[in-house]
């Protein structure tokens, strides 16, 4: 996608890819730390969206996939 944003007083335009990762609340801090280590941006986007509900089987699979 093409992103247009303000950064350090200038309007920037870059080609980017958006990545959505599924994890558990307990793994968020480690995931954010690793993203900061690997990402080329000084300030990569990192947001957490809470899941209010979902398929029990699917949510159990996500949790099991992280062990």
Beta strands, then each sheet from edge to edge (+ up, - down):
strand 1: 2-7
strand 2: 10-15
sheet 1: 1+ 2-
end
